[in-house]
Every structure is written in structure tokens, then in C-alpha cells.
Amino acid sequence: MYLNANNPLAAGDILNALEAALYRGRIGRRRFMQLALASGASMMAVKAMAQEGGDAAITQLYNAREMQESYDFVVVGSGSSGAVVAGRLADSGA
């Protein structure tokens, strides 16, 4: 992996790609940390991203296994409108 010190966006792109790979289980935590440190990220940032990424990967795996074939309703959005709609659906027992 080659980094150009004159292009800080390239390091950010690399970190984004590494984080996505960690979230999707394509690379492990240790390899993520090695590559993220090599890209120039600080140890504190790398540890935080690795913890968050590992937790996200576990959640994604669980959600994928527990996904139902179909749903009665799908509420898109978690703003005030989405919260009201989801609340009303939950209250109605639908």
C-alpha cells in the first residue's frame, strides 16, 4: 500500500476502504489495525475504529441471520416523522 504524503485525501480513502472491509468481515481486527497504522492514522484513532468496526461486523452478521423473508411495514427514516409513524404502528399492534 503506497501513500503519497502530499495527498491527505488518499490516506482517508484508504482508511475508508479498510473500515468497510472490517465491517464486512473481509479483514480481521489485527490486519485492519496494521494497515490503518501504516496509512498514518494514530494509535488512538485506530483502536477506536477497530472496536467500532468489530462491533458493527457482529451486529451486521446477527442482523443478516435474523432477517425475515417479508415485513408488513418498513419505516424509512429516524427523524421526527419516522419516529411518529413507527410509534403509531407499534401502538396499534399492526
Residue, then its C-alpha position, 0 to 999 in steps of 0.5 A: m500500500y503506497l501513500n503519497a504524503n502530499n495527498p491527505l485525501a488518499a490516506g482517508d480513502i484508504l482508511n475508508a476502504l479498510e473500515a468497510a472491509l472490517y465491517r464486512g468481515r473481509i479483514g480481521r481486527r489485527r490486519f485492519m489495525q496494521l494497515a490503518l497504522a501504516s496509512g498514518a492514522s494514530m494509535m488512538a484513532v485506530k483502536a477506536m475504529a477497530q472496536e467500532g468496526g468489530d462491533a458493527a461486523i457482529t451486529q451486521l452478521y446477527n442482523a443478516r441471520e435474523m432477517q425475515e423473508s417479508y415485513d408488513f411495514v418498513v419505516v424509512g427514516s429516524g427523524s421526527s416523522g419516522a419516529v411518529v409513524a413507527g410509534r403509531l404502528a407499534d401502538s396499534g399492534a399492526 
